[in-house]
């Protein structure tokens, strides 16, 4: 039985004989090969890596050797070797920033990867769906910390507990620390420029205590193409701005419905899409129900630039 201890100065994904794992400077991995044979290592960076480097390791009748420039093979004994993976340009990532927070080393990469490690192990490693151009770390209390990740002009806030588990993620958001927790303002990027304010209390757990919508421009931006009226209406519903939503309805319909009716009629949808064709105005709303996505379609009847009726169509389910 031969043992190979693998390590690298940058986080690297390794594949050997169908098994995948990650190694770094502080996180080594032992691979056991039970016979004198040729085997291969597939190497690439953790995250968005498009290029894999292949290192071939052969037994020359006396010892294991490799001509690959991707690794440095060191013989420690007759049955034990070290494999130092080289920081070659084909799989090394672009690092944005490195910060030390309470003895923990955080590394932020341009492609959205964030890692936290101490001298013994990697405590946190997650690839986010946005790039990172700058980063800050703020302690919220003794149990929670916030990673403020900048992507150009957008700020994304990631809340970690002290076990380095991600408990909340707020994209396009500004987080402000308060005496009892934090306040998060999230930009919805809709027609009216709504923002959602969430107030959290932080103790041993993170609890939402209040939520309301605001206008980022100080007032609703409601000067738009009237063909988008159903979309504007639905975006107001999504932002819980029912007063502005009712402004889109005809006088007769406005008298029939109240806030509770509108809220229960549409429910908590994740996204909205408007289709306009020769048959009329149709909106598809997407809901997440127990891990599956359900699409519901509604037909909007419009007269004199106001919504006079909304008719639910047949539900369509998708995976």
Secondary structure, DSSP 8 states (H G I E B T S, - for coil): -EEEEEEESS-EEEEETTEEEEE-SS--EEEEE-SS--EEEEEEESSS----EEEEEEE-SSSEE---TTEEEEE-SSSEEEEEE---TTT---EEEEEEETTEEEEEETTSEEEEE-SS-EEEEEE-SS--SEEEEEE-SSSEEEEEEEETTEEEEEEEETT--EEEEETTEEEEE-SSEEEEEEE---TT-EEEEEEEEESSSEEEEEEEEEETTSS----S-GGGHHHHHHHHHHTT-HHHHHHTB-HHHHHH--HHHHHHHH-S-SEEEEEEETTEEEEEEEEEETTEEEEEEEEEEEETTEEEEEEE---EEE-
